[in-house]
Each structure stands twice: as structure tokens, then as C-alpha cells.
């Protein structure tokens, strides 16, 4: 082989090797970027967290809301999955989060590590109680809790316990209890842990960079308080005289919704504002009373005793 041809062959091979090396490096960069992109997408899909009070650079002041007419936490005395007694009466002086969850619930699974971190951060000033709404045997729930390493007590829920808390429409649902044993807030679904942190700090008398406001519980926490409501979500009560408004609200709190939820019209509107049946009937009641007429009879629906329990 001529010398010139050999030189050309060597140069060609060198260029080919360089191209392969560049492409391999590019592939490594793309592979490394994929987990980061996935993490960013996961973070973007989560509920927006409240501004970190420690950063001090948020223009919007965070607002914490607690019930002004807070009710005592429904008491229970049960054994947790480890056989230890869990008593709400013994938790006075601590902030308590009663968390209704299930092993089959993906949002619950996502929330558990964060609740564990809260328990770790606040130690003996906080007590989280996990109430499992699983239908399966306790052993399955215990295996799950042990595998995850849950660092707070887990008890098995029941229909009776759910009813004590006014019904659990979705999972996870958490009730926040102040050190005096009163339920001051309820959170349905995933909730930013920064807000939980600030609520706990505020209830313990620790400083927070947030404005604290109160609200009257008219069904937002316990549906039994719906009778205290002066308005009903999605229903126009304008033009009703005080006596008429009182009469309309009384009927909405005594007549059961025919959608099968087992709740009164007012409770259904508060618990599920998307229910077209309770909305139509509530507006029908209000319009009839506004016109000085007796509301027409309610349409037939499933018997209350057979309706789905809230």
C-alpha cells in the first residue's frame, strides 16, 4: 500500500472514532437529563406549595385559617397496628393530625413520606394518627406501614369512626386538631406541607410569617354544622327577606338530596358543589319561597336508609 493511501486511511479512522466518541457523550448527556426532566414534571404536577416563610421574598402574604367555632375532636380509644393504645384524650397539649388514608390510594402514598417528615421535625409536639380505610385485613396494612417505615401510629378505620368525623368523601382527608383538642381545620386531598408546617407552628404558639384569620365552620369541617350556614354554594338567595331566607335554609337542611348521597340538600351542596340535583332542588326551594309559594314536592329518590353513607 502506498504511503499516501495509508495516511488517508489513518486520518479517516481517527475522524470516525472522534465522531463515535462525540455521539456517545451526547447520548450520556441526554440519558442524564431524562430523570431531571421527569422530576421537574413531577414537581410541576403537584399542588403549588405555599411561599417558604423563611425566604422572606414572597410578595403575597400567606394566610392561615382556623375555625372560630371549633368543635372537640371526636374521641376514640383504640389499639394501633402495633397493639399500643391510641387515645385522643391523652393527646391534649399536642397538635394532632388525624389522617384518613388507604394503602391503595396513590395520593395517600405520596403524602405519607411528607407526614413522616413532619412527625420527625416536631417530635413530641405533634401526633399524627393514620386512620386506614382499607377493607382488607389489618395484617396487610401493617405490612405496608412496616415497609414504608411509618413513624406514627396507624389504626384501622370503620364506618362508625368515619361518621363520627362527618363522613370522609375523599382520601386523603386530614383533620387538624389544636392543643386544646379542637378540630380547627380540614384538608381534603394532597395539601402543601409548607402550609401544614405553618399551621402546626401557629397552633403551638411559634412565630410564623403568615396572617392568621378565622372562619365560622358552616360545614367546611363538619357537615353537621351546615345548619349554621347563611348561604349555600351555587344557590342564589338574593331578594329573600330574612324570614324567607331562614325558611329556605331550614328546608334545605331538613330535606334529603335524591342523588343518593344520604345527605341533606344543604350538606350535599357543601360537600359536592358539582351535584346538579342538589343545586336544582335548592334553587327551586329558594325561588318558590321568594315568590311566596310553597316549594313543590321533592322528586322521588332512593330511600335515605339505602343511600350511600357520607
PLY file of the C-alpha trace (Angstrom):
ply
format ascii 1.0
element vertex 310
property float x
property float y
property float z
element edge 309
property int vertex1
property int vertex2
end_header
0.00 0.00 0.00
1.30 3.42 -0.89
2.31 5.71 1.93
-0.19 8.41 0.91
-3.08 5.92 0.89
-2.09 4.66 4.35
-2.09 8.22 5.71
-5.57 8.87 4.27
-6.84 5.61 5.84
-5.44 6.53 9.27
-6.95 10.02 9.13
-10.33 8.58 8.15
-10.27 6.12 11.05
-9.33 8.87 13.51
-12.21 11.07 12.34
-14.64 8.15 12.64
-13.52 7.43 16.22
-13.95 11.09 17.15
-17.49 11.10 15.73
-18.39 7.98 17.71
-16.98 9.49 20.92
-18.92 12.74 20.43
-22.18 10.87 19.80
-21.62 8.68 22.88
-21.04 11.73 25.07
-24.19 13.31 23.68
-26.13 10.15 24.50
-24.87 10.22 28.08
-25.98 13.84 28.48
-29.46 13.05 27.13
-29.78 9.99 29.42
-28.73 12.03 32.44
-31.21 14.78 31.56
-34.22 12.42 31.43
-34.52 11.80 35.23
-34.21 15.55 35.84
-36.94 16.30 33.32
-39.14 13.64 34.93
-38.53 15.13 38.38
-39.35 18.63 37.10
-42.58 17.38 35.53
-43.49 15.58 38.77
-42.88 18.75 40.78
-44.94 20.83 38.36
-47.84 18.38 38.65
-48.01 18.67 42.43
-50.10 21.36 44.19
-48.26 24.65 44.38
-46.54 24.90 47.73
-47.05 27.95 49.88
-44.30 30.51 49.99
-41.49 29.48 52.30
-41.78 31.83 55.29
-38.04 31.62 55.80
-37.23 33.00 52.37
-38.79 36.40 53.03
-39.00 37.20 49.34
-42.67 36.41 48.71
-44.85 39.41 47.90
-48.10 37.63 48.75
-48.62 37.15 52.47
-49.60 33.63 53.41
-52.95 33.27 55.20
-53.74 30.56 57.75
-57.39 29.95 58.55
-58.77 28.28 61.67
-62.38 27.70 62.72
-63.69 30.18 65.28
-66.38 27.73 66.42
-64.07 24.70 66.50
-65.67 21.51 67.82
-63.98 18.95 70.11
-62.23 16.18 68.21
-64.48 13.08 68.07
-62.95 10.85 70.75
-61.69 7.36 70.16
-59.79 4.79 72.19
-58.36 2.02 70.00
-55.30 -0.15 69.56
-52.93 0.71 66.72
-51.38 -1.89 64.43
-48.55 -2.37 66.93
-51.02 -3.12 69.72
-50.49 0.19 71.53
-53.46 2.15 72.84
-54.23 5.37 70.96
-56.46 7.78 72.83
-57.39 11.26 71.65
-57.94 12.25 75.29
-54.25 11.57 76.03
-53.07 13.93 73.28
-54.02 17.24 74.89
-51.19 19.73 74.66
-50.09 18.48 71.24
-51.16 19.40 67.74
-52.83 16.34 66.23
-53.38 15.47 62.58
-55.95 12.72 62.07
-55.18 11.48 58.58
-57.70 9.20 56.80
-55.91 7.20 54.09
-55.68 3.82 52.36
-52.87 1.66 51.00
-54.48 1.60 47.52
-54.69 5.43 47.32
-51.81 6.93 45.20
-52.13 10.47 46.69
-52.01 8.92 50.16
-48.83 7.06 49.23
-47.30 10.30 48.01
-48.28 12.15 51.18
-47.02 9.58 53.71
-43.26 10.39 53.44
-44.04 14.07 53.99
-46.20 13.32 57.02
-43.35 11.19 58.35
-41.03 14.16 57.92
-43.45 16.41 59.80
-43.61 13.90 62.67
-39.82 13.77 62.74
-39.46 17.57 62.70
-41.93 18.32 65.51
-41.26 15.19 67.59
-43.38 15.12 70.77
-45.17 18.41 69.96
-47.11 16.72 67.17
-49.01 13.45 66.91
-50.11 12.19 63.53
-52.65 9.37 63.58
-53.14 7.43 60.37
-56.65 6.00 60.05
-56.61 3.27 57.42
-59.84 2.96 55.43
-58.70 -0.30 53.82
-61.26 -3.07 53.60
-58.60 -5.77 53.81
-57.21 -7.35 56.98
-55.01 -5.30 59.34
-52.02 -7.53 58.57
-51.87 -6.17 55.02
-51.93 -2.59 56.28
-49.26 -3.39 58.87
-47.02 -4.91 56.21
-47.40 -1.75 54.14
-46.70 0.53 57.13
-43.64 -1.50 58.13
-42.27 -1.49 54.60
-42.66 2.28 54.29
-41.35 2.82 57.82
-44.27 4.94 59.03
-43.18 6.64 62.26
-46.64 7.44 63.62
-49.45 5.20 64.86
-51.86 3.65 62.37
-55.31 2.47 63.39
-57.98 0.70 61.37
-60.93 2.86 60.42
-64.59 1.92 60.30
-67.91 3.28 59.06
-68.73 4.31 62.61
-65.48 6.26 63.01
-65.93 7.87 59.61
-69.41 9.02 60.59
-68.05 10.47 63.82
-65.94 12.78 61.66
-68.87 13.72 59.46
-68.07 11.32 56.65
-64.93 11.02 54.56
-65.78 11.98 50.96
-62.26 11.53 49.59
-58.82 10.23 50.50
-56.59 11.50 51.91
-58.56 13.69 54.31
-56.85 15.25 57.33
-58.32 16.93 60.40
-56.07 19.41 62.22
-56.58 19.49 65.98
-55.22 22.24 68.24
-53.53 21.56 71.63
-56.90 22.13 73.35
-58.38 19.19 71.47
-60.50 21.17 68.98
-60.71 20.50 65.24
-59.73 23.80 63.66
-59.23 22.81 60.01
-59.84 20.04 57.47
-57.84 19.36 54.32
-59.19 17.09 51.58
-56.66 15.71 49.11
-52.96 16.49 48.87
-52.03 19.67 50.71
-48.71 21.59 50.63
-46.52 20.52 53.53
-45.26 24.08 53.99
-48.80 25.05 54.96
-49.07 22.13 57.37
-45.78 23.25 58.92
-47.02 26.80 59.40
-50.36 25.64 60.80
-48.58 23.46 63.35
-46.18 26.26 64.30
-49.05 28.74 64.70
-51.09 26.36 66.86
-48.03 25.74 69.06
-47.56 29.48 69.54
-44.38 29.56 67.45
-43.67 32.50 65.12
-44.83 32.26 61.51
-44.62 34.71 58.62
-48.32 34.49 57.88
-51.59 36.21 58.57
-53.94 34.22 60.80
-57.67 34.52 60.17
-60.74 32.74 61.49
-63.87 31.45 59.81
-67.15 30.02 61.06
-67.45 26.33 60.35
-70.74 26.05 58.47
-69.99 22.63 57.06
-66.43 23.10 55.80
-65.11 20.83 58.57
-68.15 19.03 59.97
-71.21 18.73 57.74
-73.46 18.76 60.81
-72.65 22.48 61.04
-74.33 23.10 57.67
-77.38 24.28 59.63
-75.31 27.32 60.65
-74.75 28.36 57.04
-76.23 31.64 55.82
-75.50 30.81 52.18
-75.43 27.69 50.02
-72.79 27.14 47.33
-74.14 27.79 43.84
-77.59 28.91 45.00
-78.94 32.44 44.55
-80.62 33.64 47.74
-80.77 37.31 46.69
-84.07 39.06 47.34
-85.13 36.78 50.16
-86.37 38.57 53.26
-84.67 37.40 56.49
-87.67 35.22 57.42
-87.82 33.77 53.90
-84.10 33.02 53.88
-84.41 31.29 57.24
-87.30 29.18 55.92
-85.40 28.25 52.74
-82.28 27.24 54.65
-84.36 25.26 57.13
-85.94 23.23 54.32
-82.57 22.68 52.63
-81.23 21.36 55.95
-84.19 19.04 56.56
-84.85 17.65 53.07
-82.50 14.93 51.79
-80.91 15.08 48.37
-82.17 12.46 45.92
-78.78 11.90 44.30
-78.15 9.01 46.68
-75.52 10.68 48.87
-77.59 10.30 52.04
-77.08 13.96 52.94
-79.45 16.90 53.20
-79.70 19.35 50.31
-77.51 21.87 52.16
-74.92 19.26 53.13
-74.73 17.93 49.59
-74.16 21.44 48.21
-71.30 21.98 50.67
-69.74 18.55 50.22
-70.20 18.35 46.44
-70.86 21.66 44.70
-70.86 19.83 41.34
-74.05 17.89 42.19
-76.67 19.18 39.73
-79.52 17.51 41.62
-78.96 19.34 44.92
-78.28 22.60 43.06
-81.52 22.41 41.07
-83.60 21.47 44.10
-82.03 24.12 46.37
-82.67 26.84 43.79
-86.22 25.54 43.33
-86.82 25.91 47.07
-85.34 29.42 47.17
-87.26 30.62 44.10
-90.58 29.30 45.39
-90.20 30.90 48.82
-89.06 34.17 47.20
-92.30 34.16 45.19
-94.35 33.49 48.33
-95.21 29.97 47.24
-94.81 26.57 48.82
-91.93 24.67 47.19
-93.18 21.79 45.02
-92.70 18.29 46.41
-89.22 16.87 46.10
-88.74 14.35 43.30
-88.61 10.71 44.31
-85.19 9.32 45.08
-83.53 6.37 46.80
-84.62 5.84 50.43
-82.30 7.59 52.86
-81.59 4.34 54.70
-80.31 2.80 51.47
-78.38 5.82 50.25
-74.61 5.81 50.19
-73.40 6.91 53.57
-71.34 10.08 53.62
0 1
1 2
2 3
3 4
4 5
5 6
6 7
7 8
8 9
9 10
10 11
11 12
12 13
13 14
14 15
15 16
16 17
17 18
18 19
19 20
20 21
21 22
22 23
23 24
24 25
25 26
26 27
27 28
28 29
29 30
30 31
31 32
32 33
33 34
34 35
35 36
36 37
37 38
38 39
39 40
40 41
41 42
42 43
43 44
44 45
45 46
46 47
47 48
48 49
49 50
50 51
51 52
52 53
53 54
54 55
55 56
56 57
57 58
58 59
59 60
60 61
61 62
62 63
63 64
64 65
65 66
66 67
67 68
68 69
69 70
70 71
71 72
72 73
73 74
74 75
75 76
76 77
77 78
78 79
79 80
80 81
81 82
82 83
83 84
84 85
85 86
86 87
87 88
88 89
89 90
90 91
91 92
92 93
93 94
94 95
95 96
96 97
97 98
98 99
99 100
100 101
101 102
102 103
103 104
104 105
105 106
106 107
107 108
108 109
109 110
110 111
111 112
112 113
113 114
114 115
115 116
116 117
117 118
118 119
119 120
120 121
121 122
122 123
123 124
124 125
125 126
126 127
127 128
128 129
129 130
130 131
131 132
132 133
133 134
134 135
135 136
136 137
137 138
138 139
139 140
140 141
141 142
142 143
143 144
144 145
145 146
146 147
147 148
148 149
149 150
150 151
151 152
152 153
153 154
154 155
155 156
156 157
157 158
158 159
159 160
160 161
161 162
162 163
163 164
164 165
165 166
166 167
167 168
168 169
169 170
170 171
171 172
172 173
173 174
174 175
175 176
176 177
177 178
178 179
179 180
180 181
181 182
182 183
183 184
184 185
185 186
186 187
187 188
188 189
189 190
190 191
191 192
192 193
193 194
194 195
195 196
196 197
197 198
198 199
199 200
200 201
201 202
202 203
203 204
204 205
205 206
206 207
207 208
208 209
209 210
210 211
211 212
212 213
213 214
214 215
215 216
216 217
217 218
218 219
219 220
220 221
221 222
222 223
223 224
224 225
225 226
226 227
227 228
228 229
229 230
230 231
231 232
232 233
233 234
234 235
235 236
236 237
237 238
238 239
239 240
240 241
241 242
242 243
243 244
244 245
245 246
246 247
247 248
248 249
249 250
250 251
251 252
252 253
253 254
254 255
255 256
256 257
257 258
258 259
259 260
260 261
261 262
262 263
263 264
264 265
265 266
266 267
267 268
268 269
269 270
270 271
271 272
272 273
273 274
274 275
275 276
276 277
277 278
278 279
279 280
280 281
281 282
282 283
283 284
284 285
285 286
286 287
287 288
288 289
289 290
290 291
291 292
292 293
293 294
294 295
295 296
296 297
297 298
298 299
299 300
300 301
301 302
302 303
303 304
304 305
305 306
306 307
307 308
308 309
